[in-house]
Amino acid sequence: MRLVIVSGLSGSGKSVALHTLEDLGYYSIDNLPLFLLKDLALGLNAAHDETFHHTAVGVDSRTDTGELHRLPDLIQAARDTGIDCTVIFLDAHTDTLIQRFSETRRRHPLTSPDRPLGEAIRLERRLLEPIRRTADVRIDTTDTNVHELRELVRSRLGVTATPKASILLQSFGFKNGIPKDVDFVFDVRCLPNPHWQPELKPLTGLDQPVVDFLEQSPDVGRMREDILGFLDRWIPAFESDGRSYLTIAVGCTGGQHRSVFMAEALRRHFEQGGYKVMVRHRELA
């Protein structure tokens, strides 16, 4: 059982850190009141659902400020129950935090009519000092962008591999329009068309005679390898950028033969690479 507590100054990147942990499979809870932390630890130990075996909680100045000094004892109590508990604290220079709040126009949780932003940040530093001292991992995000912060969180937790994106493959026919909300579109209309073979016309790219017909063409093999080469090269870049889902569309004229065949070929390739893949053949549906 692993519990990661994410805390830090408002505007330092706590939401990014929590979302990163959620992408890694953690059950995430933001703004947990501290008085519930002990009950959470007991509940996690009693839970048999694997959903909660990795849990992340966000704790910050929005909680009861009078409870913050109790966090070290609460963490120790959680560890005494056998939970592997890690505290991540995010910080940034005051000038950087002021700039971020100015750019986003969000309200700092501790500002008030008689407490300007700079003073609210200084107060928050004092309130969160017990958590900062307790933290196992401290990350200064002053000169860190969103993508770098994701990598820092993963590396500090010992996660070296970037999570693989889930891939949706969709075949379609251009005569019915290009699907919406896709990341990549590949056009295979230049390949030999089984439609013109009387015995293949009523079949689809899922049928073996159509597969055999297309496999005989060197152009089909070259097209498949070129598409796979492109995707194998660039999908990891999208994953490093934080993308969890990618939609790849393959189109031919009617969406019955060539695009279906190619989408299935891509599916087999990515499944062998450990990806979670879903396939939809729009025109066959």
Secondary structure, 3 states (H helix, E strand, C coil): CEEEEEEECCCCCHHHHHHHHHHCCCEEECCCCHHHHHHHHHHHHHCCCHHHCEEEEECCCCCCHHHHHHHHHHHHHHHHCCCEEEEEEEECCHHHHHHHHHHHCCCCCCCECCECHHHHHHHHHHHHHHHHHHCCEEEECCCCCHHHHHHHHHHHCCCCCCCCCEEEEEEEEHHHCCCCCCCEEEECCCCCCHHHCCCCCCCCCCCHHHHHHHHCCHHHHHHHHHHHHHHHHHHHHHHHCCCCEEEEEEEECCCCCHHHHHHHHHHHHHHHCCCCEEEEECCCC
